[in-house]
Amino acid sequence: MNKIATFHPSFKGRIGVARVDITPPMGIYARNWGAAAHDVADSIHRPLMLTAITFLSPGRARPLVLINADLGWWRSPALFQGFQKRLLEAFGLDASSLIFALTHTHSAPALVPPGLSLPGSDMLEAYRGQVLDAAVDAVGRAIENAKGAVLDWNRGKCLLARVRDLPDPDPRGNRMLCGYNPAVEADDTLYFGRVTDEAGGVRATIVNYACHPTTLAWQNTAISPDFVGAMRETVEAATGAAPALFLQGASGELAPRYQYVGDPAVADRHGRHLGHAALAALEDMEPPGTRLVFDRAVESGAPLAVWRHEPVEPSSRLAALQTSVEVPLKRWPSAEELEQQRAACHDRALEERLRRKRDVRRALGDGDTYRLPVWIWQIGDAVLVGSMAEAYSLLQRQLRSRFPERSILCLNLINGSIAYLPPKELYDANVYQVWQTPFDRGSLEMVIDALAESIHRILTSRDSGP
């Protein structure tokens, strides 16, 4: 008789975790909304955190290092490259082995290049130094405190995220608004990771979910991790204060139903919503290092199927791959032309759009294509993929359908940030994510195909990396 069994995708190895507070000082430049009337932060809703988690297996000399920070986005790839260089040198890593992920809160200091002349911008350079020092400290301590552990994954659901591409109710608008569309179903997939020590105690948790942290918007003047803060608090309270990481999924068109407010209580409510969904996935998990197997049939009023737990040896495989996808670019004006338009603009919201567009153009150069870097990790039975772009959820839905036997974790805004990746059919619509991005029609689909190829490559390779 064939054995019928279920199990959670898992990894067994040495896992370390450490966290550092990266809350900035008051008065720092923190304007992230074109509609905002303020430039500086004047209070703290919840602290901002940076967490590092490291993975090491017997086949590797250096760990895989995952950093997660309550920050929004990098306005210049050069800023992240400076962070990356120091971290790689400090820990002897190669570029494939480091992922620096952002939660994408829109209520944190702006990560802009030096030279900005706006209120509070003189504090940004010191703050970037604070964040880099925190990253080095957290990674060092995570490597130092690494212990034998098991990371198990479970797939759950959460209804916090909704589709935010809404046809303008005014037909004269002939455009899409960026806000809740009740007529379209959103991807509700949540992946929950549980790190347990050899005694079964929870050491850390990971929540991978796709939803823009845009609860707090232009009315908000407080520093905040948005809903991520209350999510962490909810999960950590239930697991004995084990650090909880939030990994932003492919959320290009996903955000809370009710958003763009100034009330931090709404962000906290959203965080508890996500936190309880994550805890539901935790409660649905089997004990660490076990699986359910069919045991026997028992004759009763009905023939009953009896299942039992049995030990299972988790995979210890780690592998990392960093490659790139050459995607087409739109015919945008040069960075110099965009700067001239910005300098001549007297509309505050439009001037902010032009500033961001200029920075993107500077980062990409004046060519017709751009080599978008992507990262693929195998951690035991699970696969983690991502890029610096903001992909629509089509990316994670497609990859999960192509690899149904695998847990596929998809991340936006890792190792830099650049622009959106919308589906090709949206390029015929007047929608923010299309006119914001420099990437031309078909880029998302090219990235999906390249990631699928890379996932197959890493799953079939025997190389576990350096």
N, C-alpha and C positions, 0 to 999 in steps of 0.2 A: 504494500500500500504506500502511495506517495505521501510524504509528510506535508501537511498544510500548516503554514506558519506565517506570522506577521512579525515585522521588526521595525525599529526606528533606525534610519540611517545614522551612523555613528563613526567616531574617531577615538582611538586610544593612543595617548602619548603624553608628553610633558606639556602642560598648559600653565601659563602664567598670566596674571592680570593685575593691573594697577591703575589708579585714578588720581588726577590732579585737578584742583579748582582753577579755572581760567577766567573767572569773572573779572571784567575790566573795571577801571576806576570811573566814577561819575564824571560827566562832562566830555567824554570821548565822542568823536564823530560816529554816529550810528544811524544815519539816514539811508534806508533801503527802499523807500517808496517814493515814486515821483510825486504823488499827491501829498506827501508829508509837508507840514508847515514848520517842522522842527529839524534841527541838524544834530543835536547832541542828546545823549541819554541822561535822564535826571533821577532815575531810581532803579532798583533791582526787584524784579518779580521773583525770580528764582536764580540761583547761581548757574553759571555755565561750567560744564565739565569736559575734561578730556580723559579718555580711557584707552589703555593699551592692552591688547591680549596677544599672547605669543603661542605658537604651536611648534613643537619639535618632535620628530620621530627618530627612531634608531638609524634611519637611512640618510639623515641630514646632519651636516655640521653646524648649520646656522638655521635659526627659526624662521617661520613665516610670521611677519609682524603686521597686525591690524590695529590701526589707530582710529578712534572715533571722537570727533570734537563737535561741540555745540557752536558751530559757526555756519555762516550763510553760503558764501561762494567767493572764489578768488577772482578779482577783477583782472588779474594778469597772470598768465602761466609762469612768468619769470619769478613771481613771488613764491609759488609753490616749489619751483625748481630749487630755490635756495634752501627751503626746508628739507626737501628730498636729499639734496647733496649732503647736508650735515648729518642727517639720520643714517644714510647709507654708510658714510665714512665712520660714524661713531660706533656702529655695530657690525661692520664688515659685511653688509648686505649687498645683494645685487638688486637691480631695479624691479625684477619680477617678484621679489620677496617682501615688498613693502606696499601696503595699501593705507592711505591716509583718507579716511571717509569723513564727510561732513553731514550733520543731521539736517542741514539746510534751513535752520531757523532764520526768519526774516527780522529778528529783533536782537541782533548781535552787532558788534563793531564791523564796519566795512573793511574788507581785506583789499585795499586799493594800493596802487603803486605809490612810492614817495613822490612828493611834490604837490599834493593836493592842498589848496589854500582855502579851506572852509573851516567854520567854527569846530574846535575839538580835533581837527585833523593832525595837529602837532603832537597828539598823544598816540597816534597809530603806530609809529615806528617802534616805540618802547613796548607797546602791547604785542606787536608781532614777535618781538624778542621774548616776551613773557610766554607766549604760546609755544614757541620753538623750544625754549628751555623746559617747559612743562612736558612736551612730547619726549624729549631726550630723557628726562627724569622718569616718566611713566614707563617707557620702553625698558630702560635699565632695570627698574625695580621688577617689572613683569618677568624679564629674563631671569633675574636673581631668585624670585620666589616661585619659579615654575616647579610643578610637582606632577607626579603621575595622576592622570585624570581621564575621564571619558566625556566626550561631547556628543550628546544625542539630539536629533532633530525631530520635530513633529510639525505637521501641516495643520493650520487652523484657519479661522475666518474672522474678519472684523469688518463692520459696516461703517466705520468712521469715514473712509474715503469715498467720495462721489466724483463723477465726471464733471469737469468744470468748463467744458466747451458748450456755451449756451447761445443758440441763435438769438440775435437781438429781437426782443418782442416788438420793437418798432420797425416795421418793414422798410422804412426809409433808411435805416441804418446799414442794411446790406452787409452785415458783419457778424462775427461771433464775439460775444462777451466772455470774459474770464470769470466764471462763477457757476454755481450749482445748476446742472441740467437734470431735472427729475425724470426725463424720458429715456435716459440711457443707463444701462447697468454698468457698474464699475467692477474692476477686478478686486475681489475681497480677500485674496490669498494672504495669509500671514504665516511666516515660518518662525518657529520658536526653538531656540537652542538652549540646552541645559548642560552646564559643565559641572560634573560631580567628581569629588575626590575618591580615593580608594575605599573610604568608609561609607560612601554614598551621600555625603553632605554636599549641598549645592554651593559651588564656589563662584559662579557667575552665570548670567543668562544673556541671551542675544535675541533681539526681536528684529526681524527683517519684514518691513511693511512699506507699501508705496502710498504716501500721502504727503502733500505739501504742508509744511508747518506755517500756514498763512492765516491762522486764527487771528493773531494780533497784526494790525496793519498800520496805516498812516496816523491813526489817532493815538497809537501807543507810543509812549516816550520812555518806557522801561526796558532795561536789558532783560531778555527772557529766552529760555530754550523752547518757548511755545509749548505745545502739548507734550513734548518729549520729557519735560521735567516731571510732571505729574505721573506720566507713564512709568518712569523709573521709580518714583516714590512708591507707587502702587505695587509694582512687581517686587521691589526690594523688601518692602514690609512683609510680604507673604513668603519670601524665601530666606528670611533671616539676614537681611542687609547685604546679600551677595550683589556685587555690581551688575547692573543691567545696561547693556549696550543697545542702542537703536541704530539700525542700518537702513538708510533711506533706499527704498526700492525704485523701480522704473515708474515714476510718478508724474510724467510730463503733463498729463491731463487730469490728475487726481488731486483732490483737496477736500477738506471738511465741507459738509453741506452748509453749515452756518459759520461764516468767517468774516474777515475784514472788520474786526471790532477793536475797541481799545480796552475792553474789560478782561483782565487776567483770569477771572473766574471761569470764563468760557474756555480758555486754553486748558485750564486745569480739568474741567469737565471732559473735554476731548481726551486728555491724557488718561484719565481714569477709564474712559471707554476703551481705549486701546490697551491699557494695562490689564483690565479684566478679561478682554479677549485673549491676551497673551497667557494669562493665568489659566483660562479654560483649556488652552492647548497644553499647558504644563500638567494639569490634572488628568488629561487624557493619555499621558505617557505611561509606559510600563516602567517598572523599577530599572535602575541603571544596569546595563550589562545583561539584560534578559530579553526574551522574545516570547510571544504567545504561540503555542503549538496545539494543534488538535490532539487530544489525548484518547478519547474513546466515546462510544455511543452508550447511553444509558436508557434502557426501556422504562418508560413511565407512562403517564397518560398520553404523552407524545414521545417519539424517539428524540432524545436530548443529546445535543453535541456538547461535550465537556472539553474545555480548553484548560491548559496549565502553562505556567511560566517555566522556561528552561534557560540556563545560561547560554550566552552567545559571546563569541570573541569578536570585539569590534575591530574594524580595519585600522591599521596604523600607517596607511599610505598618505604621504604629503607630496604634492607636486605643484609647481608654479610656472606659469607661462605668461610672458608679456610680448605682445605683438602689436600690429597696427592695421588699420583699414583705410585705404585711400578713397576718400569720399569727395564728390564734386562740390564746388563752391558757387554761390550766386555771383552775379556781376555787381558787386557793391562799389561805391566810391572808395577812393584811397583813404587811408587814415588821416592824411593831411587835409583832404577835402572835408571829411567829417568833422575834424577839429575846427575848421573855418566855419562850418555850419553851426557847431555848438557855441563858438565864441560870439556869433551874431544873434543867437537865440535869446529871447527875453522871457519865454514861457518856462517856468520852473520845471514842470513835468516833462516837457519836450526836451529841454536842455539835459535832463538826466538820461533820457533815452539815447540822445546823441552821444553823451559821454560814454555810455556802456557800449554802444555800437562802435565807436572809435576804438575803445580798448580791445574789443574782439577783433577788429580789423588789424590792429597792430600785432596782435598775437598770431594771427593766421598768415600774415604776409599778403602779397599781391598776386599769388598764383591762382590757377584754376582749380586746384585740388588741395586737399589737406590730409596728411596721414594721422588719423585719429588713433592714439594709443588705447589698447584694451588690455585688461588683465583677466586671467583665468586661473583659479586655484582649485585643486582637488584636496579636500580635507576629509579623509576617510571615504565614506560613501556619498558625501555631498560635494557639490560643485558651486563655487562662488565666481561670478563674472561681473564686470562693470567697466565703466569708462568715465571720463570727465564730463561727458555730455549729459543732458537731461532727456533720456529716452521716454517715449510714451510706453504705457503698460503693454502694448502689443509685443514689445521685446520679451518681457518675461512670460507672457502667455504663449508665444510661439516657441520659445526655448523649452518650456516645460512640456508642451505637447510633443515636441520632437524627442525628448528624453523622459518619457513617462515613468521610467523605473528609477529615476534619480531625483534627489532634492536639489533644485536649482535655485540658488540665491542670487538675485539680480540687484546691482547697486548703481545708483546715479551719483555723480559728483565725487568721484574718487580720484586722487592724485591730480588735482587741478579742477578747473571748471571752465566751460567754454560757451555752450549754447544748447538749444533744444534739438531733438531728433523726432520730428512728427512723421506720421504715416504719409505715404505719397499722395493719397486721395485728398488730404487736407490742403494741398498746395493750390487747389482751385478755390479755396475759401479765404475770406478776409479774417484771419485768426491770428492772435498775438504770437503764438509759438512759431508760426510760419514766417511772419514778417520780422520776428526777432532774430531768427537763426540765419547764419551765413551758409548753412549746409543746404544744398539743392535737393530737389525732389529725388526720392529713391535712396537717400543716404541711410535712413533707418533700416530699410530692408537689406541693404548691403552689410550693415553692421550685424544684423541678426544672422545672416548667412555665414559671415566670417566667424562669429562667436560659436555657432553650431559646429562649424568645421574644427575650431580650436578645442571645443569640448570633446569632440570625438577623438581628436589627436591626443589630448591629455589623458583621457580614459584608457586609451589603447597603448600608451607609452609605458615602458618599464622604468623610465628615468624618474626618480623621485627628487631630483634637484640637488643643489650643493648643500 
